[in-house]
């Protein structure tokens, strides 16, 4: 499987694949590249609708020049034994770009990725600022957004500090928060039906929107309730393996 940076020809193949509606996995298979490489390439260069091979290639060259001239970050934290620091960095970037593709703003995506990739599942504002090399104010704004969406929770730390936590239930709570937001859209749409007049095209449109979102929201919450235990599943250890000699 080829390694190294994507070539301009490969970027042109990515652009053609996107134009043909191919999935990232299929484009990656044709180029014999990891799917994560294609995902990161597309999301960091405008997304599937705006990706252009020539612009992406020039942007990568500019980033490469900046990295070559920038001094090595003295605050970079060492990785636990057995982890490839470069692979971890690349995965964090991929995680961030995918979160951005789902609609989450860039700084919020960076904070979310950073928290999810810590073994402890929690960091203070100062620890986040150090790892991401951003200001505490940027971290505070990002955490406020993530908190409002149910992605993080706050815990008291030493002194007056707060610790931000991503635990086993973050995705469950986030889905509930999303369902509540959708419920408000449903309620507002149905108010509009009465205002615009039953039987009018605009009212019918709003009623269909309300019915659709109401069904999707209820189905999502029901599925989240049924699958919640999955979030608490612990990884199997060697001692748990049935093939482990006793």
N, C-alpha and C positions, 0 to 999 in steps of 0.2 A: 504494500500500500504506500503511495507516495507520501512523503513528508515535506516539511518546510512550508514556506509561504505560498499562497495561491499565486498562480501566474495570471497574466492578463488574458491569455486564451481561456483559462479555467473560469475566470470571471465572466467572460463572454458566454461561455456555456451555461453558467448559472443564470445569466440574464435571459438566455433563450429558454431555459427550463422554466423559469418563472412565467415568462410570456405564454408558454404552453400549458400553464396551470399545474406543473408537476410539484409534488410534495418535496420538502427538503430532503427526506430520506431517499427518494428516487434520484434526485440530483446528485446527492452524495454517493450513491451506489454507482452511478455512471462515471463519476470522476474518481472513484475509489478513494474517497475522503470520508472522515467521520461526519456523521450528521451534525454534530455540534459545531464543526468548522463551518459548514454551510449556513447554519442558523445564525451563528455569530457574525459571519460576513454580511449576510443580508440585513440583519437587524441593526447593525452599527452603521449601515450605509443607506438609510432611508426606508427600510422595510420592503416587502415584496412588491408594493405598488409603485415605489419610486426608485427602486434599485437600478443603477446604470453602471455598466462595467468600467467605462473609462473614468468616471468620477470616483468610483470605489478604488480603482487602482492608484489614482493620484493621491487620494486621501490616505491610503495605506503607506505610500512612499513618504508623505509628510510626517505621519506618525513615527515611521521608522527613523527618519532623520532626527526627530525630537528625542527619541529614546537613546539614540547613539550619542547625542550631545549632552543629555541630562545626566547629572551625577547620580550615582546609586543612592537610593534612599537609606539613610542610616537608621531609620526607625522601623524598617521592614522587619516584621516579626518572624522568627524561625517557625518552621512547621514541625509537628510531632514526627517522631521517627517513622520511616516507612512512607511518608508522603512526599511526592515530587512537588516542590514549591512552584515551579513554572506551570505544571499541570493544574495545580490548585488555583493559581492566578488566572489562567485561561478559563477554567470552569466558572470562576466567580464572574468573569466578564460575560461569559455566555449566559449565566443565570440572570445577570443584570439586564442584558439586552432582551431576553425573552420576557422578563417582567415588564420592561418598557413596552414591548410589543402588545402586551395584554392591556395597556392603557395606563399603567402606573408611571408617574413622573420619574425622571432620571435619578434624582437624589434619593427619593423614597425607595426606588428599586435597588440602589447601591446599598442603602442601610439594610433593607430586607435580606438581600443576598448575604451580606456580611454576618448578620445575626443567625441566619439559617445554617451557615457553614461553620459556626463555632461549636465545639463539642459541648460546651456548657449551656449553649442556647441563650446566653444573656451577656450583655455588655453595658457599661456605663456610657454616658455621653462623652466623657473624655477618652475612653477607650475607642469608641467609634470614630471620634474626630482624629485620633492618632492613626488608626488603621486606614481610614479613607483619605487622610491628609486634607481635611476640610475644616471649616470653622465650627465651633460649638453651636453657633446660631443656625447653621445649615442642618446640623444633626437635630436640633430641637424642632425645627419646622418639619423635617421629614418624619420624626417620631410622632408629632402631633397628628399628622395625616394618617400614618399607619395605625395609630391608636383609634382614630375615629372610624377606621374601616375594620377594626377588630383583628388586625394582624399582629399587634404586640400588646403586652400589658406591662404595667409599671410596678416595680417593687421598691420599697425603701432599702437603701444601702447604707453604708457607714456615713455618719454625719448627716448632712442634708442632701446627699446625693441620691439620685434615682438610678435603678438598674432596669434596663429594658429587656424583656423576656419574650422569646418565641417558644411556646411549649407545645405539647402534643395536640392541643385543641385549637391552635390558631386558625387553621383552615376551616374548621367547623364554625368557629365564631365569626369568621369573615363571611362565610356563606349566609349566616343568619343576618348579619348586618346588611349584606347585599339584598336579601329578601325583604328586609324592612324598608330599604330605599325603594325597591320595586313596588312595594305595597303602597307607598305614597304616590308613585306615578299612577298606579291603578285607580286610587281614590280620586286623584285630580282629574284623570281622564273621564271618569264617570260623572264628575261634577260638570265637566264640559258638555257632556251629552245633554243634560237638562238645559244648559244655557243656550246651546246651538239649536236645540229643538229635535225631538225624536223624529226619525224618518228622513232627516236631511243627510246628504252625503257626508258632510263633515262630522256629524254626530255618529253616523254608522262607522266611520273610520275610527273615531275615538273609542267606541264601544268594542270594536274588534281588537284594538290595541290593548284595552283593559282586560278582555277575556283571555287573550294570548299571554300577557305578562302574568296574570293571576294564575293561570294553569302552570306556566313554567316555574314561577316562584314556589307554588305549593309542592310541585314535583321535586324541586331542588332541595327544599327543606326536608321533605320526607326521605329522599335519598341520603341526605347528610345524616339524619337521625339513624337510619338503618346501617350506614357505613362507619359511624363514629368510632366504633371499637378498633377499626383498622389503624387509626391514628395512634393508638396506644400499644400496638404490637411491637414487641421488643425484638431486636435482631437475634438470630439463633447463634449461640456460641458453640465452640467445639465440644463442650461438655454436654450440650443438648442434642448433638447429632446422634441418630440411631446407630451409625456405624462406629461410633467411638467405643473403643474397648473398655470394659469395666473391670 
